[in-house]
Amino acid sequence: KSPAELQAPVIVAFLIACVVSMIFGAFNGSLVAFFRIQPMVATLILFTAGRSIAAWINNNELPIVNDVSFTYYGGYLPGIPVPTPFFIAIICFIVTWALLKFTNLGLYVQSVGINEKTSRLNGLNPELIKLLTYVLLGLCVAVAGFIKVSRLSTINYSVIAKDIEMDAILAVALGGNALSGGKFNMSASVLGAYVIQFLTTTLYKFNVQSDALSAYKAVVVIILVVLSAPVVREKLSALLKKLRPAKQAQQSA
């Protein structure tokens, strides 16, 4: 049968997508943990090849989901004016926060990110922790893809998550997280994601074309990356130290 003719409950399709996404996450995690490939390079491999894989699986067709209830996940529940993805995001945030707060996973991830050698000396397995982190990331990607497909009611792999990597980098950077790894603040990252959405909406209000959005976001990324560079931060810190005595002298005078 053609992919468009296959019939299965939505929950089955979602669970299969979760398993496949976690397998892909394990693949990325293996590249980072065992082959020492830079995380950004490792994730870009499947990010680039994923659309071609989806096109091959679906025979270059765009399967349509003919289920009215499926649109609720990316739209609105009957009688509720708040978008369903908002509630899904809250649930995912609470579950992830509890997992990092009340288990040792958060401590282990930060320990490996700050100093992998020290964490190994303390009995941790950095490779396993990295692999598990990417598997969980794959699960989150499945949830995000589920919402995107629900909004479109079709598996349009040529459009879904296009250029979203820029938003992800910006959200992490705006959240005050070091792009080199280490300590992280999940709440600040969520806030950063909403700031990015606000920036996108504002640009649309100024009649900026969708094709030009990446250029504006790239400028913001460059500024954030430069400001987060150790050399720049040291110079800014030294400059602030020089300005403080000058201000104190003016106040005393």
N, C-alpha and C positions, 0 to 999 in steps of 0.2 A: 504494500500500500504506500501511497504518497504520505509524507510526514503530515500533511494537512488533514489526512483522513484517519489518523490514529486517534483512538478514544481512550481516555484514562482520567480518573479523578484528579483534580488540581493538586491535592495534597500529595499524591504519588509522584507527580511531575516535580513538585517542590522538593520532596525528599531525595529524589534522584539527582536533582540539581545540586543539592547540598553535598551529597556524597562526591559527585564529580568535582565540585569546587574545592572540597577538602583534599581530594587527590591532587588537583593542580596546585593547591597551596603547599602540599607536601613536596611536590616537585620543585617549586621555587625555594622552599626551605632547605631541600637537599643541596641545591646549587649554592646557597649561601653558607650553610653550615659545614658541608663536607668538601665542597670544591672551592670555597673561599672566594666566590664571585661577589662583586659589589652588589648589594641589595637592589639598587635602582636598575642596574643592568640585568640582573636575574629576573626581576619582575617585568621588565620591558619585553623580555623574550616572549612570554606567553601573552602579554598585552598586545603585542604586534601579531602574533600567530593565531591568537584566539578567534579572531573574526574569520580567518580562512578555515580554521577547523570547524567552526559553526556552519559555514557555508557548505563545506564538504559533507558534514553529517546530514544536513537538510537538503542536499542536492540542489543548492543554490535557490531554494524556495524560502518563503517567509511564512512559516506556520501561523495560523490564526487561532486564537483561543476563543471558542464559542461557549462561554460560560458567563452569564450575567453576574453571578456572585464573585467571580474572579476580579471584576473591575473595582470591587469594594476596597481591595488591598491597596490600590494605588490612587483611589479617589475618596469617596465619602461613604460612610455607612448611612443607611436610611434614618433620617431624623436627627443626625449629628452633624453640626456645621463645621466641625474641626476635621481636617484631612486625616485619613487613617494612617498614612506614613508617619505622622507626628506621634501617634500612640505607639507605633512599632518602634520608632526611634527611642522613645522613652523606655520601653520594655528592654530593648537591646542595651541601652545605657545602664539601666539598673542591674541587669544580669551581669554585664561585664564589670561594672564597678564592684559588685558583691564578690565576683570571682577574684578580682585583684586585691580587694580590701580584706576579705576574710579567709583567703587562702595564701599560701606562700608563692603563688605564681607571680604576682606583681613584684615582690621582692626579688625573686629569681631573675625575672626579665630585666629589671633595672640593674641588678648586679652584673649580669652578663654584658649588658650594654655599656656600663661604665668601665669595667675592667674584666675582660674575659679570662685573663691569666689568673687573676686573684680569685675569681669565682671558681675556677677549676681547682685551685689549691685548697679551697674551702669545701671541696667535695661535690660541687655541682657538675652537671654534664652540660656544657654550653651548647653542644650540637643538638642534643635532645630538646633543650629549651627553645632554641631557635626554630627547630622543626615544628614543635607544638605551637609556637606563636604563629607561624605561617599557615598551619592547618586551621587555627581559629580565624585567621584573616580570611581564608577561603570560605569559611562558613558565613562570615559577614558579607562577603561579596555575593554569595548566593541570595541572601536576604535582600540586598540592594538591587540585584538583577531581577528578583521576583517582583519588587515594587515597580521597577521600570517597565517590565513586560506587562504588568497589570494596567499601567497607565495607557500603553499603546494598544493593548489587546492583540498584539502580534509580536513574534520573536524577530524583531528587526535588528539583527546583529550588526548591521552597517551603521546604525545610529546610536544604539544603546551604549552608554558610558564613553561616548566619543569625547576626547580631550578632557576627560574628568581627572586625569592624573595631575593636571595643573591645580585644580581645586583641592585635591588631597594634599599636595605639597604646601599650598598656601594655608590651609586649615591647620596643619601641624606647626608651621612656622609662626603663624599668628598666635597660636596657643602658647608660645614661649618655649616650645620643645626644641632641643638641639637636633639639627638635621643629621648630626654625626652619631646620634644614638645616646643612650644613657637614661637619665631621669626624664619622666614624661608626666604630663598633666592631662588626663582624659577630659576633665570638665572644660579646661581651657581650649582643648582641641575642638570640642563640640561647639563652643562659643565661636571659635575661629571659623568653623564651617558655616555658621549662620551669618557671620560677617561677610564671608565670600558670597553667600547667596544675596545678601543685601547689596554688595558691590555689583553683582550681576544684574539684579533688578534695577538698580540706579542707572547703570549703563544703558539698559534697554529703554529706560524712561527718557534718556538723552538721545534716543534714536540711533544708538550704536548698533551696527549690523552684527549678527551672531558670529560671522566669520572673523570679525575684528576683536572679539572679546579676548581671545587668547593673547593677542598682542598687549592689551592693557594689563592682563593678569601676569604676563611674563615680566613686565616692568616692575610690578609689585614683588614678584619672586626674586628678581635680581637685587632689588633694594634690601629685602629681608635677608637674603643669603650673604650679601656684602656686610650688612650690619652685624650678622651673627658670626662672621669670621673672627677667629681669635686675634689676629693682628689688629683689625679695626676696633674690636672691643678693648684691647689693651690701650690703644691710642686714645680712645674716648675716655677710658678710665683715668689715664694720665692727664688728659685735658681738664676733666672735672676736678681732679686734685689741685691743679694749678689755679682754677677759678675760685675754689673755696677760700683760700687765704686772701685773695683779692677782695672778695665780698665781705669777709670778716674785717679786713682793714678799713673798708669804706664804712661799715656799720659802726666801728669803734671811733672813727674820725667824726 
